[in-house]
Amino acid sequence: MLNRIIKYFLYNKLVTFLLLIGLVAWGIAVAPFGWNVNILPSDPVPVDAIPNYGENQQIVFT
């Protein structure tokens, strides 16, 4: 299965190039940095400054 996918992308270089360009454009569009790219709409993924690594606890009253 993986060999067929690799062979497909080796023979269809235009599809591979267009897919690569699409992935790079999507990565730039959702980058959490302050990149001002007027061509693409910017929708950055929110990033927590200090992530919460505390334990999750539930209190159950019986």
N, C-alpha and C positions, 0 to 999 in steps of 0.2 A: 504494500500500500504506500509506504513512504517512498519507495523507489519510483513508483508511478508519479507521485507528486513532484519529486525532484526532477524527473525526466520531463514532465510537462513544463515546468518553469525554465528548464534549460533550453527547450525547443521554442518556447514562446517568450522571447525576450521583451517584446513590447508589453505584454501583459504583466510581466515581472516588473518592468520599469514603472508602469502606471500604478501598480499596486504599491510599490516603494514610495512613489511621490505622494500617493494618497495617505499612506501611513505617516510619513514625515509631516504633511500638512495637518493631519489630525493631531499629531503630537505637539506641534507648535500651537494649535488652537486651544488645547487644554492644559498647556504648560502653566504651572503656578507662578511663574516669574513675571516680571513687569514688561514683557516684550510688547512693543507697540507695532503690530503688523496690521496695516490698513486693509490688506487684501482679504484676510481671513477674519471672521467674527471671533472675538475672544470670549471664551467661556472657561475660565480657569477652574481647576479642581481645588476646592478649599483645603488648606493645609493647616493643621493645628500647630501653634507655636510650641506648646508644651503638651504632648500627648498624655492621656491619663492611663498610667500603667497600674493603677491600684487594683486591689482585689474586688471582684464583684461579689456582693453579699446580699442575701435576702433575709428579711426579718419576718418570721411567721409567728403569729399569735394564735395559740390554740386554747 
